[in-house]
Amino acid sequence: MPDLQALVTDFVLKLKRRKIEGSQATAKQTAELLRQVVSQQRMPYTNQASVLIDAVRAVGEQLIAANPIELAVGNIVRRVLHIIREENLSSTTAAMEGLGLTAGSDDDEGEHEDRPGLSAAAVAAAARSTLRAPSLQTLLEDIPESAVAPHPSSSGGDSEGKSKSADRSSRSKKLKHDVIEAINELIQDIDTCHELISEQAVEHIHQNEVILTLGRSRTVKEFLCAAKEKKRSFRVFVAEGAPRYQGHVLAKELVGKGIQTTVITDSAVFAMISRVNMVIVGAHAIMANGGVIAPVGINMVALAAQRHAVPFVVVAGSHKLCPLYPHNPEVLLNEFRCPSDLLDFGEFSDCMDYGSLGGSPLLHVVNPAFDYVQPKLVSLFITDTGGHNPSYVYRLISDYYTADDLVVQRNSTN
């Protein structure tokens, strides 16, 4: 079994050094690491869910701090925390229903029909009790809470205690197993998100349309190629995406698939947008308010699309849905990349003379990585779960996340 701390340290270094390319790869590796955390966590007799939550939260804090701009890391950490809570609630509900059936089996059929089932409040109270912190006596004596309260003695007390202990052990193993299975499903969803998004291409791309995109997005590329495979005939304008010019790479890939492609400069977007039927772009993250963090330059494209009433469509996997708002202090909206992407230092070294004006250079170079696109500029989100309006994002967030897990990093107070 690999050493967990070594795995965490290695992954943290990769995040800090930006060794992992793309949100999908980052999300998948984060989920795989958290699966290891759950698998190697020792489970107590009580509060199994709380122990798993604390373990995942402790590792999640390190991962998020290693690369705050990569919001997919925090998304997956919160998804796993939500999975633990959901599986714990499910197992608690099943246990309560089993107790109800056992109690009802001693009564006759008529009385059993008149007896009401467990209420939702009782189930919720039982679920909350499983997440409750252990008592002080339990912590000091290192014994289960159930052993603190005295039980009436009986001739079968020893066998009853053993059966209860075995039952608790099996329940703890079942909780861990169910959580790991759910994380496996999450990893599967991340793996197949591009295929599920591409399947919807023929519903949105029609014959002889002109589509505009900017830079290079794997999701956009596979979306367009899927439409081409379905015999759709269309043309694509690709804005080059300066200063990294990833649009050149996308244009070559589309031409290789037989798609008519035209490369334009970023500054020509407003001039060409009137000929376009639809804008399709990728995203770095989708925020809780429906706003989008996307590669730099896409906000300009969104404004041009709004001005000319052109649909602005964002394609992204559900692992990019972030439950935070842009104004949250945990959200780092942007980062600045190397100035050498814009200017060669040797060519402009005379403009960066620190010997003049009190040590301040005359030339400054700013190279932001991302734009923020407001929700009102987005026409449609296409995810692996289907197409959604920006106003529906909150509903997707509630399906994937729990409000108690939105702030993973807890500030320690002395």
Secondary structure as the mmCIF struct_conf table of DSSP 4:
data_model
#
loop_
_struct_conf.conf_type_id
_struct_conf.id
_struct_conf.beg_label_comp_id
_struct_conf.beg_label_asym_id
_struct_conf.beg_label_seq_id
_struct_conf.end_label_comp_id
_struct_conf.end_label_asym_id
_struct_conf.end_label_seq_id
HELX_RH_AL_P HELX_RH_AL_P1 LEU A 4 LYS A 16
TURN_TY1_P TURN_TY1_P1 ARG A 17 ARG A 18
BEND BEND1 ILE A 20 ILE A 20
BEND BEND2 GLY A 22 GLY A 22
HELX_RH_AL_P HELX_RH_AL_P2 SER A 23 GLN A 40
HELX_LH_PP_P HELX_LH_PP_P1 GLN A 41 MET A 43
BEND BEND3 TYR A 45 THR A 46
HELX_RH_AL_P HELX_RH_AL_P3 GLN A 48 ALA A 66
TURN_TY1_P TURN_TY1_P2 PRO A 68 ILE A 69
HELX_RH_AL_P HELX_RH_AL_P4 LEU A 71 SER A 105
TURN_TY1_P TURN_TY1_P3 ASP A 106 ASP A 106
BEND BEND4 ASP A 107 ASP A 107
HELX_RH_AL_P HELX_RH_AL_P5 GLU A 109 ASP A 114
BEND BEND5 ARG A 115 ARG A 115
HELX_RH_AL_P HELX_RH_AL_P6 ALA A 120 THR A 130
TURN_TY1_P TURN_TY1_P4 LEU A 131 LEU A 131
BEND BEND6 ARG A 132 ARG A 132
HELX_LH_PP_P HELX_LH_PP_P2 ALA A 133 SER A 135
HELX_RH_AL_P HELX_RH_AL_P7 LEU A 136 GLU A 141
TURN_TY1_P TURN_TY1_P5 ASP A 142 ASP A 142
HELX_RH_3T_P HELX_RH_3T_P1 GLU A 145 ALA A 147
TURN_TY1_P TURN_TY1_P6 VAL A 148 VAL A 148
BEND BEND7 ALA A 149 ALA A 149
TURN_TY1_P TURN_TY1_P7 SER A 155 GLY A 156
HELX_RH_AL_P HELX_RH_AL_P8 GLY A 157 SER A 198
TURN_TY1_P TURN_TY1_P8 GLU A 199 GLN A 200
HELX_RH_AL_P HELX_RH_AL_P9 ALA A 201 HIS A 204
TURN_TY1_P TURN_TY1_P9 GLN A 207 ASN A 208
STRN STRN1 GLU A 209 LEU A 214
BEND BEND8 GLY A 215 GLY A 215
HELX_RH_AL_P HELX_RH_AL_P10 ARG A 218 GLU A 229
TURN_TY1_P TURN_TY1_P10 LYS A 230 LYS A 231
STRN STRN2 PHE A 234 ALA A 239
TURN_TY1_P TURN_TY1_P11 ALA A 242 TYR A 245
HELX_RH_AL_P HELX_RH_AL_P11 GLN A 246 GLY A 256
TURN_TY1_P TURN_TY1_P12 LYS A 257 GLY A 258
STRN STRN3 GLN A 260 ILE A 264
HELX_RH_3T_P HELX_RH_3T_P2 ASP A 266 ALA A 268
HELX_RH_AL_P HELX_RH_AL_P12 VAL A 269 MET A 272
HELX_RH_3T_P HELX_RH_3T_P3 ILE A 273 ARG A 275
BEND BEND9 ASN A 277 ASN A 277
STRN STRN4 MET A 278 VAL A 281
BEND BEND10 HIS A 284 HIS A 284
STRN STRN5 ALA A 285 ILE A 286
TURN_TY1_P TURN_TY1_P13 ALA A 288 ASN A 289
BEND BEND11 GLY A 290 GLY A 290
STRN STRN6 VAL A 292 PRO A 295
TURN_TY1_P TURN_TY1_P14 VAL A 296 GLY A 297
HELX_RH_AL_P HELX_RH_AL_P13 ILE A 298 ARG A 307
TURN_TY1_P TURN_TY1_P15 HIS A 308 ALA A 309
STRN STRN7 PHE A 312 VAL A 315
HELX_RH_3T_P HELX_RH_3T_P4 SER A 318 LYS A 320
STRN STRN8 LEU A 321 LEU A 321
BEND BEND12 PRO A 323 LEU A 324
TURN_TY1_P TURN_TY1_P16 PRO A 326 HIS A 327
BEND BEND13 ASN A 328 ASN A 328
TURN_TY1_P TURN_TY1_P17 PRO A 329 GLU A 330
STRN STRN9 PHE A 336 PHE A 336
HELX_RH_3T_P HELX_RH_3T_P5 PRO A 339 ASP A 341
TURN_TY1_P TURN_TY1_P18 LEU A 342 LEU A 342
TURN_TY1_P TURN_TY1_P19 PHE A 345 PHE A 348
HELX_RH_3T_P HELX_RH_3T_P6 SER A 349 MET A 352
TURN_TY1_P TURN_TY1_P20 TYR A 354 GLY A 355
BEND BEND14 SER A 356 SER A 356
HELX_RH_3T_P HELX_RH_3T_P7 LEU A 357 GLY A 359
BEND BEND15 LEU A 362 LEU A 362
STRN STRN10 PRO A 368 PRO A 368
STRN STRN11 PHE A 370 VAL A 373
HELX_RH_3T_P HELX_RH_3T_P8 PRO A 375 LEU A 377
STRN STRN12 LEU A 380 THR A 383
TURN_TY1_P TURN_TY1_P21 ASP A 384 THR A 385
STRN STRN13 GLY A 386 HIS A 388
HELX_RH_3T_P HELX_RH_3T_P9 PRO A 390 TYR A 392
HELX_RH_AL_P HELX_RH_AL_P14 VAL A 393 TYR A 400
HELX_RH_3T_P HELX_RH_3T_P10 ALA A 403 ASP A 405
BEND BEND16 LEU A 406 LEU A 406
BEND BEND17 GLN A 409 GLN A 409
HELX_LH_PP_P HELX_LH_PP_P3 ARG A 410 SER A 412
#
